[in-house]
Amino acid sequence: MYNKKMIAMMLTLSMLAASLAGCAGGGDDDDTSDWTISMASDVEAVWVESGWDPIIPNLNAGEMCDVIISAMTKTDERDQVVDFTRAYYTSSQGVIGGSGAATITAVADLNAAGTTIGVQSGTTSDLYANENLGMATISAFEDFPSVITALNNGDVMYAMGDAPVLSLEGTLMVTFSDENFGFAVREDSGELLDALNMAIGAVVDSGEYDTIYGASFDGAVTLADDTTADTATAYPASPSEGSTLTGVLESGQLKICTDPFYPPFESYDADNNVVGFDADVAHAVVDEIAAHYMGTANPVFVAPVVEPEATTIKIGFLNDATGPIAQFAAPFTYAWTQAQADLNAMGDDYVFEVVEADSGCDGTMGQTAAQSLVDSGVVAVAGAACSGASMGANAVLSAAGIPMISYASTSPALSSDTDHPHFYRIVPSDALQGQAAADMIAASGVNNTAVVHMTNSYGAGLADAVVANLGAENVCLQAGYEETATDFQAAVQAVIDAGCDSAFLASYSADGAMIVETMAGLGAAIPTFSADGMAGEAALNDYSAPAAANLLQVTKPRAAAAGAGVFAAACADDAVCSTGIYQSEAYDTVMMIGHAAMMEDGANMATHIEMVGNGYAGDSGTHTFLANGDVGGSGYDVCTFHHVPTYGEYFNCDRMWDAAGGLAAVEWAGATVKIGFLNDATGPIAVYGPGFVAASQMHWD
């Protein structure tokens, strides 16, 4: 250890020797050295990575570094081989437990057979554990990350180390053994030791230390003052030739050994710079030394502006990726993918992650999918599409306190907020669609309609609404079938035998297509109608012969005039999205959940969903939730499938329905295309002119 008394004795002996040499006739020549220090213009900290176990030998070898700054505790054992500065941090040891580890209230609780403890080799925690916890099994690891890996893997039950470092990895169970950190120098580096002590004192006294501390730690500063009578009170006035301090001042570099895998004290940033509390203190100390010896500017530490960590919000999405409406799954996925991108583009310190689960258009699958979303940590759920799947999912989600907004479930049964708490939807109940479908049927001139429907919640609810609005006198028969049915010969034959003049199918696309094709095969050439379950161009994918869908009329919820935004336009231009149904509704549900989540970081979601759902202007329209979670809707599009032999099939919506005005033609809002027609109205074949005109005008409307 550097000792000023020892140096004073050495100087006295040197002077005595010189005087004796003079008395002995050693000559009159002046042997005083003419050496002077040649200082650099500034001093910078140069970080040198070292493993922990060899860090003191690396310092004492004299080649790698001038000082150790690496959260090193000042101990008597280390003080035998290095010299320490005054304390620059006061810490304590701590303990965290792994998964399933028993809680402890004192470190002595660890001293038991069967207890396993991980420590970093050569640290004070390693020494403490081996000296005081002999009954436990101690596993020493080369570096701190290996300690945490062992804890997380279950290889050890507890980890012991510096409390501030452990607190970043888990909850501290206990703290113990207060200790001080210091800079370590070689025992022959007395001048550097004095300069470092002076610089540390200046940083502390100026208040700069408090700012540095606050940038890394919470709470009040608790730095112990462990200075003694031997601690320097002035900088070395004339650094001597060959000293470590002289080497630093002449080279302009203070080389610092550190083990940079110990945050928050020292670690690498993304650019491989050493950062952390120790690094900030080191730079402040180096600036003090440079200011004293070179007169350089001494910048005061300014805490970096730390951008708040983004909050991750998980949103569940129930997509009926399998089952009878699987053909619409891809457009639904397109919708939530775009909504996720749009939410993340807003910034606002949130990262949105949509977790999709397959609800299979089935109540049981809906429950399973919902549980997977609960387990993944979602704050709310968009979906499902099928009413039965939504009912099954709601049983799980409501029990977990997680609200859901359906983008396509229309069963009237879902209007009961007692049976289905925290359930919202932005499509109207089929109680309203039943009116629209009945008016569509009546407008075609038929009055003896067969109502064929699935027996699930969607099919039965819609069928009952249609029958109620048609009136029993206009219903030929009402017959149900299981949604898993694949043979409809008997059902269609019953319609034929009853002499029905039309048929309404409360079906999904897959089973509805089989019924339509069975009708064609049995010669039941009667007007056929359906609703949103069979709407959309993608529904044609379920036909083995799509031409069979020719003139099938359907209803589907209509977007309000306030809708049709950027997403709707992009969807219309996309080859996948444009084939679906309820795409804008699917997009809006995810967006509404995202906006609600940003109100309170995902907490109290039901309250915030209701706040967002009060005049929400989305791509599918403006939505206001009623007390039971329903919406009034914006009416229905009335659409028809067409088959043109020279073109193929297409799906066109040319009428609309609302509760106030009933059925009405949709005003043409597209571009007008003018087609020239050359007719020989005069000349030798003029007699055929009127026929050509008549032919050109056929089906023009």
PyMOL commands that set and color helices and strands:
alter all, ss='L'
color gray80, all
select helices_A, chain A and resi 4-23+55-60+76-79+107-110+124-132+144-153+163-166+190-205+208-216+244-251+277-294+326-345+363-376+387-399+412-415+430-443+457-470+472-474+489-497+509-521+532-534+537-542+546-549+566-573+577-579+583-597+605-612+686-697
alter helices_A, ss='H'
color red, helices_A
select strands_A, chain A and resi 44-49+67-68+83-84+89-97+116-120+137-141+158-162+174-181+184-185+253-258+261-262+266-268+274-275+311-319+350-358+380-382+404-406+423-425+449-454+475-481+502-506+528-530+553-557+614-618+621-624+636-644+648-658+662-665
alter strands_A, ss='S'
color yellow, strands_A
deselect
rebuild
show_as cartoon
